[in-house]
Amino acid sequence: ISSFQVYIIQVSVGNHQWTVKHRYSDFYDLHEKLVSEKKIDKNLLPPKKFIGKNSKSLVEKRQKELEVYLQTLLVKFPVTAPKVLSHFLHFHLYVS
């Protein structure tokens, strides 16, 4: 039986707000696509850790790092987010 952490992301665009849930592996997949398609710095994503991966302190630290990661991406693409990032944040469901 394996357990995993789900990270909850609050997204706000104008008057629209919604919640998106992703595992670290989803962030990793997003990052790999952005590295290959948009030449994002490969070291931008916080590293995957195996030991104590579900400890409360590691989860909180990683949550903060993933938040910084997403904020950095949104600053890097201020006008139009890449399709893969828009899909990851579910823009297509909430913003027309």
C-alpha positions as CSV (number, residue, x, y, z in Angstrom):
1,I,0.0,0.0,0.0
2,S,1.5,3.3,-1.0
3,S,0.4,6.7,0.2
4,F,0.9,9.9,-1.5
5,Q,0.5,13.6,-0.9
6,V,-2.0,15.7,-2.8
7,Y,-1.3,19.4,-3.0
8,I,-4.2,21.8,-3.1
9,I,-3.8,24.9,-5.3
10,Q,-6.0,28.0,-5.0
11,V,-6.2,29.7,-8.4
12,S,-7.5,33.3,-8.8
13,V,-8.0,35.0,-12.1
14,G,-10.0,38.3,-11.9
15,N,-13.3,37.5,-10.1
16,H,-12.9,33.7,-10.7
17,Q,-11.5,31.4,-8.0
18,W,-11.2,27.7,-7.9
19,T,-9.2,24.8,-6.4
20,V,-7.0,22.3,-8.3
21,K,-5.4,19.2,-6.7
22,H,-2.2,17.6,-7.9
23,R,0.3,15.1,-6.8
24,Y,4.0,15.8,-7.0
25,S,4.2,13.5,-10.0
26,D,1.8,15.8,-11.8
27,F,4.1,18.8,-11.1
28,Y,7.0,16.7,-12.4
29,D,5.2,15.8,-15.6
30,L,4.2,19.5,-16.1
31,H,7.8,20.5,-15.6
32,E,9.2,18.0,-18.0
33,K,6.9,19.3,-20.7
34,L,7.8,23.0,-20.0
35,V,11.5,22.2,-20.0
36,S,11.2,20.6,-23.4
37,E,8.7,23.0,-25.0
38,K,9.5,26.3,-23.4
39,K,13.1,25.8,-22.3
40,I,12.3,26.4,-18.6
41,D,15.2,26.0,-16.2
42,K,15.4,22.3,-15.3
43,N,16.4,23.1,-11.7
44,L,13.3,25.3,-11.1
45,L,11.2,22.4,-9.8
46,P,11.9,21.3,-6.2
47,P,13.6,17.9,-6.2
48,K,11.8,14.7,-5.5
49,K,12.7,13.3,-2.1
50,F,12.2,9.7,-1.0
51,I,13.2,9.5,2.7
52,G,10.4,10.8,4.9
53,K,8.4,11.9,1.9
54,N,5.2,12.1,3.9
55,S,6.6,13.7,7.1
56,K,4.6,16.9,8.0
57,S,7.7,19.2,7.8
58,L,8.7,17.9,4.4
59,V,5.1,18.2,3.0
60,E,4.9,21.8,4.3
61,K,8.3,22.7,2.9
62,R,7.5,21.1,-0.5
63,Q,4.1,22.9,-0.6
64,K,5.9,26.2,-0.2
65,E,8.5,25.3,-2.8
66,L,5.7,24.2,-5.3
67,E,3.9,27.5,-4.6
68,V,7.1,29.4,-5.5
69,Y,7.5,27.2,-8.6
70,L,4.0,28.1,-9.8
71,Q,4.3,31.8,-9.0
72,T,7.7,31.8,-10.9
73,L,6.0,30.2,-14.0
74,L,3.2,32.7,-13.9
75,V,5.7,35.6,-13.8
76,K,7.6,34.1,-16.6
77,F,4.5,33.9,-18.8
78,P,2.6,37.1,-17.7
79,V,0.3,37.4,-20.8
80,T,-0.5,33.9,-21.9
81,A,0.4,30.8,-20.0
82,P,1.6,27.8,-22.1
83,K,-1.2,25.4,-22.9
84,V,0.2,22.7,-20.7
85,L,0.3,25.1,-17.7
86,S,-3.2,26.4,-18.4
87,H,-4.5,22.9,-18.5
88,F,-2.6,22.0,-15.3
89,L,-4.3,24.9,-13.5
90,H,-7.7,24.1,-15.2
91,F,-8.0,27.6,-16.8
92,H,-10.0,26.0,-19.6
93,L,-12.8,25.1,-17.2
94,Y,-13.1,28.5,-15.5
95,V,-11.9,31.3,-17.7
96,S,-13.2,32.0,-21.1
